[in-house]
Amino acid sequence: MKNFTFASILFMALLSMTACNTVSLKSQKLNSDADSASYMVGLSVGFSLVNQKATEEDINTNLVKKGIEDAFSGDTAFTMQEINMYLQEYMNSLMEKEGEEFLALNKAKDGVLETESGLQYKIIVEGTGRSPADPDTVICHYKGSLTNGETFDSSYDRGEPAKFPLRGVIRGWTEGLQLMKEGGKYELYVPHILGYGPRGTRSGIPPYSTLIFEIELLEVIPGESNE
């Protein structure tokens, strides 16, 4: 789910329309180019909302239409800043709800375990080496994705493992890595309170995101967290 305001969704929809060389609307009985453009804007906004996991229970299309009519007539007391703030908060609540539903279903799957903090994990390969502790540095290969399967970071794609102090990462990683041993490979399911919370990141993680990490713990380096 992308972290877009409704205004940016509309803007991106218009950009995607201009990027197309030709558009065929032969199946639609539209009277003019303006009608065609209007219909395409509606479709683009609709598809953008669907792609963000919005459903008919989340969006009342009749009120979407009324909102457009009120914007054209000027019959509204809301400013664009207020609109964007409200929609951002609403999208955040959808992200949080989606994460909670994902974790509730995931918890019931075979092999998935849960800690007291709410961190879920699955052992893919059990390691046999050292487990990291607070002052240690770890070397890992990993892939991070959102619950919709979109990858936002991967050391595999960069072609080299990552090295970092155990105390310098999100809480879900700090806790999850201490469950592992060198040579192990786990899948972590990190609720937003153990991840990036209400902030998200500028690199593609929306606020309130539940995150999935595939992690290989390659090496534990004792006491190098202050390098």
N, C-alpha and C positions, 0 to 999 in steps of 0.2 A: 504494500500500500504506500503510495507516494505521499509525501508531506506537502500537499498543495492546498492553497486557499481556493475557494470557488472562483474568484476573479482570475487566478492564474490558470485554472482549468480552462476557462473560457478563452483566455489568451492563447494557450497552447493549442486549443481546438482550432482557432482561427489560423494559427501558424501551420498546422498540419493540413488545413484546407488549401492554403496558398502553395504548399509544397507539392501538391499533386498537379501533374500536367493536364490530365483530363479527368472529368467526373461524369459518369453516366447515370442519369436519373430517368431512364426510359420507362422504368417500372412504376414511377410515381407520376401522377397527373398534376403537375405543378404549372401554374399559369405564367410565371415570369422568372427571370434570373433572380430577382429579389426573393421570390417565394422559395426557389431552390436553395439559395444561400441561407435563408431562415431555417429551412428544414435541416440543412446540413449542420448548422450551429446547434440545433436541438439534439440531433443524433450524436454529435461529438461530445457535448456536455453529458448526455446520457451514458455513452460508452465510457467516458472518463470516470463517472460515478460508479458504474458497474465494475470497472477494473479495480476500483478502490474498495471493492467488497460491499458497497452500499446496496441495499435491497429496497423493495417497494415499502417495506415496513419502516425503513429509515427515511425515505424521501417521498413526500406527497407531491406528485407531479402537478396536481391542480394548483397547489400553492406556489410551485416553481413558476407556473404560468402567470399567476397573480403577481408574484414578485417582479417579473419582467414588465408586466403592464403598469405596475405602480412606479417602477423606475422610469419608464417613458413618460408617465403623467406627472412625475415629481411628487406623488402622493405618498410620501414616507418621511418619517422623522429620523431615520437611521443614516449615519454617515458611512462612507466606505471603510473607515477605520473600525467603526463598531461592527460592521458586517464581517469584515475579515477576522476580527478578534473572536467573534462568536463562532464563526465557522471553524476557525482553528481549534477552539476549545471542543467543539462538537466532534471534529475528526479525531482529536486526541481521545475523547471518550470512546469512540468506535474502536480505536487501536487497543485501548486498555481492555475493552470487553472482548475483542477478538482474541487477545492474548490469554485472558482468563479461560475462555472456552477451549482454546487449543490445549492449555495445560491440563484442564480437567479431563479431556478425552485422552491426552497423551499418557497421563498417569496410569490409565487402565491397560495400557499396552504391555505385552509380554516383555520382560527384561528391563522395564523402566523403573527406576528407584527414585525416591524423593527424600531429601534431607529436611530437618526441622525448619530451615530458612525458606523452603519452597523450591530450592534448586532441584531439578530433575536430571538424571543422567542414565546412560546406558553403556554398559561395558561391551565394547566391540572386541578388543584384545586386552587381556590382563597382562600388565608388565611384571617384570621380575627384579628390577633394579631399585634405586633409591627413590623415596618420596620426598618432594620439596617441602621445606618449612619456611617460615616468615623471612629470614634473612637471605634466602637463596635466590639465585638467578636461574631461569629455566630457558631451554632451547626447545622450541616446538614448531611443528608444522600444523597448520590449521586452516579451516574454511569456516567463515561466518555467513549465515543467511537469515533472512526474515522467515516468518511462518508461511508466507506465500511461495517460498522456494527461491526468492531472489537473493543471489550472492552479493554481499556488500564488501567483503574483504577475503583475500585468500593468499597465504604464503606459497601455496602450490603454484598459483598463477605467476607469482613473482620469481619462482624458481629457486628460492632459498628459504630456510627456516628463520623464524623470528627469535630474538634473544631479548629478554626483559626481566626486571626484578619482579618477584612474585607479589610484592606489596604495591607494585605500580600499575596494576590492572584492575578491571572492574571486579566487584565482590564475587560475582558468579564464577569468574575465572580463578580468583584466589582460593575460593573454597573447593572448586571442582578439581583443580590441579593437585591439591593436597590429598585428594582421594586416590590419585593415580601413582603409578611407579614407572620408572624409566622403561621404555619399550612398550608402554601401554597406549591404547587408542580408545578414547571415550567419545560419546556424543553427549553434549551438555545442552539442556533446555533451560534458558535463563529468563526468569520473569523480570519485568522492567525494574522492579525495586532492587534487583541485584545486577542490573545492567546500567543503562544510561538514563533511566527514569524519565522525568518530564522534560528533560533537555533534548534528548536525542543527540545526533551529531550532524555536522555539516557534510559529512562524507556519505550520507545516504541512509542513516538510521533515524526514522521518525520518532518523535516523543512517544513514550509509553509502549515501546516495542518489546515484545517477547522475542528472544534471539535463540538461534540454534547454532552450536559450534561443534564441528568435528575436529578433535584435537589429538595429535600424536605427541606424547612427551618423549623427546629424544634424549635429553640430557639434563641433569641437575648439577649446577655449579654452586658449591657451598659458599655462603657468606660473601657474595659479590654484589649485593643489592645496592651498594653505595658507589659503584663504579662510575 
